[in-house]
């Protein structure tokens, strides 16, 4: 099979390796689509330096073969079914995993393959083998939308971290891809209203058209009704300031966006103390988040919203063009289809 490997900043090669074998509790999936996330864009741009990387962790595909034990599971998708995949492994043994906090497992990177590549999802390929526990049925959907199962699970996790409940007012800081997903999921889960704060005019207009109840620049954040939960999807001092201005007394700010080497957050301790604010972080996802995300995809309730977030589609032969576009130009999601 073909697999793409990022070997250095600005360098990617397509290799031929054997189709993976599967164990009794594993499933072989023929990959249908793989989204280019910030991690892959950073690897290609050299902002992350884990090489050679078999990347791509937002994956959908069709079940090709099922291990003997996996086949006995009551809810195991049948051969030929479209599935979304949890592409990043958890070790199951570190302190976080043993406490049930698998989202912050210390070993999210996988093993080193026979070709020397470090598996960081390995979804930019034709096939993948995964444990049955990381394979989720999503019904009949566009594979590019099914590949959004992983970021949707991250957003569900973010809402859980924020203590979101139906009827809450929500404000999202940032109208990029993850801002759109926070809007879509919060609205679907019956937020009382979802406002978005964004400086870029084009993105502000796009998220207003996507159904935000209000879409304002940071200068106008004070005009919004105070939010029970604020989700910060971009990393900047301005974003933190907007979040503190948007959140209601006693509310919660979830720091979702960020990256290594990003700007330091400035949190005024007295304000957090006096207003009884909760400030927390959200990273990755856990199994129950995947269950909810798969249900959202199966129901097709978000399909119309998600279709607008596919910026471009490339074949696996064009993977370098896909990575280049994702790394260098403003996009929502670039998708590679083998």
ABEGO torsion letter per residue (X at the ends): XBBBBBABBGBBBBBBBBBBBBBAABBBBBBABBBBBAAAAAAAAGABBBOBBBBGABBBBBBABBBAAAAABAABBBBGBBBBBBABBBAGABAAAAAGBAAABABABBBBBAAGBBBBGGABBABBBBBAAABBBAEBBBAAAAAAAAAAAAAAAAAAAAGBBBGBBBBBBEABAAAAAAAAAAAAAGBABBBBBBABAAAAAAAAAAGBABBBBAAAAAABBBBABBBBABBBAAAAAAAAAABBBGBBBBBABEBBGBBBBBBBAAAAAAAGBBBBBBBEBBAAAAAAAAAAAAAGAAAAAAAAABABBBBAAAAAAAAAAAAABBBABBBBBX
